[in-house]
Amino acid sequence: MTLYSRRRFLEDSMLATTAAALAAGAPAVLAAEERRPTKSANERLSVAVVGVRGQGNSHLGAYSNPKSGHNTEVTYICDADEAIGRKRVEETAKRQGRAPKYVPDLRQVFDDPSVDVVSTATPNHWHALVAIWAMQAGKDVYVEKPVSHNVSEGRRIVETARRHQRICQTGTQCRSMGGTIEAIEFVKAGKIGEVKLARGLCYKSRGSIGPKGSYEVPKTVDYNLWLGPAPMKPPARRQFHYDWHWFWDYGCGDLGNQGIHQMDIARWGLGLNTLSQRVVSYGGRFGYEDAGETANTQMIVHDFGDKTLVFEVRGLPTEPLRGAKVGVIFEGAEGFVVLTSYEGGAAFDRDGKLTTTFHAGGDHFGNFLSAVRSRRSEDLHADIEEGHLSSALCHLGNISYRLGEQTPLAEMAGRLNGYAQASEDFQRFADHLKTNGVPDTTLGRLGAALRFDPAAETFVGNSAADALLTREYRAPFVVPAAGQV
């Protein structure tokens, strides 16, 4: 055995509150000699899907569709909400002709050596632990974006994949879309001249989620298992599912929800394979007062030295920028490229004349499964390290924001002098809020201007910022420390 002694997990849903549960710890881990041999392209892969309410349902469709050509079968469905889990079992059985087994606790999945692949779309705070425990147990993993809830978790997933020689794909499916691939190649080939600035956009209207309170957990949810690493406290939101995105204990705001896709494309097109050297963010939760904690309007500027990545989140009604609402804009010396969908976009010259269009789909799950069979992580379009870097850029922006000071909007511009790009974009930010009836006397959050060491993946001289690179974990749902995966 490697890290843990092999045993069946305790099925008591209150395991976190008992001494026996704490002793149970993480799932069983298979030593290398115990792992089953690699399956050939002609052998069916057994897949467990963990977290199946929203995006996880698309995972089920990909793995259980006989017409997909994936040669996979969903053998387990795992969800902390039993009503959702059992509903998905029935739906999946109709597609593939055989019912998968429903289990509420993911460790039951990891304890079964017949499972080849774990594919997960849980809330963000569970992503890292699902991926790490699954790979320690000898499974290959497809993990949704953002791959982590904090920077340290992402690096630990990469470390686990490399140590245990597992295939781990990130759920940024634009990496497999032919139109997006063509557009990125176009940018990198210099077709719009030198590109020093990329702008990611997440313009998605988000209304109030209702007043903050202490709400009941749905009766079909095992709340201990749903919380996992997060602290044990009652839900503060009216809608239990989905609205967790707007709370720091579980989500990362729309920057890490939708925006991670566009952050990833922007970094990809700029050819950046490290984290930034400086970051600053400003914004707030404007237009209403509700239970949400994360920003609904946010600007993030990442300084990479010779290149800059700007990200904009707008949750209030807004007009598109150069035709894009959820997309990426690459600003070149001789033109610009605008990606307006997951499958492509268009290129324009300096005068705004259309020169080239890009549009083609792809199969991100298929790419993952091909790499599972080849055992070559380099075959992946979105290897876990790519996912870690792009997710971490989102986390760094949120760290700056969270460490910021409440500041009247009217005073923000004068305090951004050290960041030319942030200061330049501020007027557009302010005009957007004014259009939505937000007065300039309103308090927003002016984030801390932070220096970062990309090699060490720590902040420079800022212990408060470093503390937000990880979190306190609720035992036994603990992400291993560096070197202990």
Sequence and secondary structure as in RCSB ss.txt:
>XXXX:A:sequence
MTLYSRRRFLEDSMLATTAAALAAGAPAVLAAEERRPTKSANERLSVAVVGVRGQGNSHLGAYSNPKSGHNTEVT
YICDADEAIGRKRVEETAKRQGRAPKYVPDLRQVFDDPSVDVVSTATPNHWHALVAIWAMQAGKDVYVEKPVSHN
VSEGRRIVETARRHQRICQTGTQCRSMGGTIEAIEFVKAGKIGEVKLARGLCYKSRGSIGPKGSYEVPKTVDYNL
WLGPAPMKPPARRQFHYDWHWFWDYGCGDLGNQGIHQMDIARWGLGLNTLSQRVVSYGGRFGYEDAGETANTQMI
VHDFGDKTLVFEVRGLPTEPLRGAKVGVIFEGAEGFVVLTSYEGGAAFDRDGKLTTTFHAGGDHFGNFLSAVRSR
RSEDLHADIEEGHLSSALCHLGNISYRLGEQTPLAEMAGRLNGYAQASEDFQRFADHLKTNGVPDTTLGRLGAAL
RFDPAAETFVGNSAADALLTREYRAPFVVPAAGQV
>XXXX:A:secstr
  SS        TTGGGSHHHHHH S     GGGS     TTS EEEEEE  SSHHHHHHHHHH GGGS  EEEE
EEE SBHHHHHHHHHHHHHHHSS  EEES HHHHHT TT  EEEE   HHHHHHHHHHHHHTT EEEE SSS SS
HHHHHHHHHHHHHTT  EEES GGGG HHHHHHHHHHHTTTT  EEEEEEEEE               TTB HHH
HHTTS      SSS SSGGGGSTTT  HHHHHTHHHHHHHHHHHHT  S  SEEEEEEE  SS  S  S SEEEE
EEE SS EEEEEEE S    BTTBSEEEEEEETTEEEEEEETTEEEEEETT  EEEEEE    HHHHHHHHHHHT
 GGG SSBHHHHHHHHHHHHHHHHHHHT EEEEHHHHGGG TT HHHHHHHHHHHHHHHHTT  TTSEEEE   E
EEETTTTEESS HHHHHTTS    TT     TT  
